[in-house]
Amino acid sequence: MASHDHAAGSGMDYPEHERTYERFVGLVKWGTIAIVALLVVMALTLI
């Protein structure tokens, strides 16, 4: 069975992984806010 011990020489760059994850979460958050804002503007101006 494969070992999942992350501390023993896994070669992962955890600080870079965490920065990438934070950027992804920020992109999803702001993308969602932008889409909701666009839908609100469209609802107000197209009706």
N, C-alpha and C positions, 0 to 999 in steps of 0.2 A: 504494500500500500504506500502511496506517496506521502512524504512528510510535508506538512504545511507550517513548519517552523520558520517564521519570517525573520527571526533575529539571527539565524545562523547562515550568513553569507548568501542571502537571496539575491543580492545585486540590485535591489530596488532602490530608486532614488525617492524616498518618501517625502522630503520637502517639495520636490518638483511635482510629485503626484498630488500633494495637498494644494499647491498653487493652481494646478490645472483643474482640480475639483472645484475650488473656490471660484475660478473664472467661469466654469461651466454653470454653477449654481447662479452666479450673478447674471450671466447671459440669459438663462431661463427666466429668472425673476424679472429682469428689465424687458425681455421680449414679451412676456405675458402682460406686463403693465402697458407696453406700447400697443399690443393687439386689443386689449380691453379699451384703452383710450380711443383707438381708431374706431372700434365698434360703437362706442358712445357718440362720438362725433358723427358718424354715419347715421346712427339712429335719430339724432337731433336734426340733422340737415336734410335727410332724404325723405322724411315723413311729412 
